[in-house]
Amino acid sequence: MRSEVAQVAGIPLRRGQLEGLALHTYVPRRGRGGRHYADAFSVALWLSKVGLAPRTWATDMAELLVDLVPPEARWLAYPPAGRKRRARGFYLAAELATAIGAALGLPVLEPLRWCAGGGEDSKALVHHAGKGRALGRKATCSAELAGEVVALVDDLWTTGITAEACAEALCVAGAGSVFVVALAVTEDTKARPSWERARIRARQEANHGRRNA
């Protein structure tokens, strides 16, 4: 597993002005006709996110993520855990940030928090004109960062919506800049193999035809 992952590093991430790097590409569960967790890494990441993988896997991944943390970073942070993650008692992003901090001798900020009104939730996504989707809730950070560079550690980047909300909170707290370090980035729809896109499209067209029959 480690040798497989180590061959792929430094996948660029960007949302607006926010930038970062991911270690690997994650293939999630797709619709009928598509691939599901197409490689060993994707399977391990999914198991770890739901608390079924050994905690040593997170430590092993953190050792690889260390190389993506910018040398000028002086703090580490991670996104707030949602309700389901808190209930599981295991949060992969927190485990990664803690292990990276121990390896680099960097402090990990007290957890960012969602402002009063609840946690991150798909129902909290709203559409902002000219900006696309964004979280309807804001994060908050009680630290005083005084211009420091902060590395925001997360397990998975899909749209960058959560990272953007967290980076905004860190900048409000005084961070000079925020750089995202993600274990994985979800595979872009455009990057799917042509056969998979064709199969899913054919299935969608067939379903549409049956509904209109």
Backbone hydrogen bonds, N-H to C=O, Kabsch-Sander energy under -0.5 kcal/mol:
donor,donor_aa,acceptor,acceptor_aa,energy
5,V,1,M,-2.3
6,A,2,R,-2.5
7,Q,3,S,-0.7
7,Q,4,E,-0.7
8,V,5,V,-2.1
9,A,7,Q,-0.5
11,I,22,A,-3.0
13,L,20,G,-2.4
15,R,18,L,-2.3
18,L,15,R,-2.1
19,E,178,V,-0.6
20,G,13,L,-1.6
21,L,180,V,-2.3
22,A,11,I,-2.2
23,L,182,A,-1.6
24,H,183,L,-0.9
26,Y,185,V,-2.5
30,R,35,R,-0.8
34,G,31,G,-2.3
37,Y,28,P,-0.7
43,V,39,D,-1.9
44,A,40,A,-2.4
45,L,41,F,-2.8
46,W,42,S,-2.3
47,L,43,V,-2.5
48,S,44,A,-2.3
49,K,45,L,-2.5
50,V,46,W,-1.6
51,G,48,S,-1.3
52,L,47,L,-3.5
53,A,47,L,-0.9
57,W,54,P,-1.8
58,A,54,P,-0.6
58,A,55,R,-0.5
59,T,55,R,-1.4
60,D,56,T,-2.4
61,M,57,W,-2.3
62,A,58,A,-2.2
63,E,59,T,-1.6
64,L,60,D,-0.9
64,L,61,M,-0.5
65,L,61,M,-2.0
66,V,62,A,-1.5
67,D,64,L,-0.9
68,L,65,L,-2.1
69,V,65,L,-0.7
69,V,66,V,-1.1
73,A,70,P,-2.0
74,R,149,V,-2.6
75,W,149,V,-1.2
76,L,107,P,-2.0
77,A,151,A,-2.1
86,R,82,G,-2.3
87,A,83,R,-2.0
88,R,84,K,-1.4
89,G,85,R,-1.0
89,G,86,R,-0.5
90,F,85,R,-0.9
95,E,91,Y,-2.1
96,L,92,L,-2.6
97,A,93,A,-2.4
98,T,94,A,-2.4
99,A,95,E,-2.1
100,I,96,L,-2.6
101,G,97,A,-2.5
102,A,98,T,-2.0
103,A,99,A,-1.9
104,L,100,I,-2.4
105,G,101,G,-1.6
106,L,101,G,-1.5
109,L,76,L,-3.3
109,L,107,P,-0.5
112,L,78,Y,-0.9
113,R,140,T,-2.2
115,C,138,K,-3.1
118,G,115,C,-0.5
124,A,121,D,-2.1
125,L,122,S,-1.4
126,V,134,A,-3.1
128,H,126,V,-0.6
128,H,132,G,-2.6
129,A,127,H,-0.5
131,K,128,H,-2.5
132,G,128,H,-1.6
134,A,126,V,-2.5
136,G,124,A,-3.9
140,T,113,R,-3.0
145,L,143,A,-0.6
145,L,173,A,-2.2
146,A,173,A,-0.5
147,G,174,G,-3.2
148,E,145,L,-1.9
150,V,177,S,-2.4
151,A,75,W,-2.5
152,L,150,V,-0.7
152,L,179,F,-2.5
153,V,77,A,-3.3
153,V,151,A,-0.7
154,D,181,V,-2.1
157,W,184,A,-2.4
158,T,156,L,-0.5
164,E,160,G,-2.3
165,A,161,I,-1.9
166,C,162,T,-2.2
167,A,163,A,-2.8
168,E,164,E,-2.1
169,A,165,A,-1.6
170,L,166,C,-2.3
171,C,167,A,-2.4
172,V,168,E,-2.2
173,A,169,A,-1.5
174,G,171,C,-1.5
175,A,170,L,-2.4
176,G,148,E,-2.0
177,S,148,E,-1.1
179,F,150,V,-2.4
180,V,19,E,-2.3
181,V,152,L,-2.8
182,A,21,L,-2.6
182,A,180,V,-0.5
183,L,154,D,-2.0
184,A,155,D,-0.8
185,V,24,H,-2.1
186,T,157,W,-2.7
187,E,26,Y,-2.8
191,A,188,D,-1.5
192,R,189,T,-1.5
197,R,193,P,-2.1
198,A,194,S,-2.4
199,R,195,W,-2.1
200,I,196,E,-2.5
201,R,197,R,-2.4
202,A,198,A,-2.3
203,R,199,R,-2.0
204,Q,200,I,-2.5
205,E,201,R,-2.5
206,A,202,A,-2.1
207,N,203,R,-2.4
208,H,204,Q,-2.4
209,G,205,E,-2.3
210,R,206,A,-2.1
211,R,207,N,-2.1
212,N,208,H,-1.6
213,A,210,R,-0.7
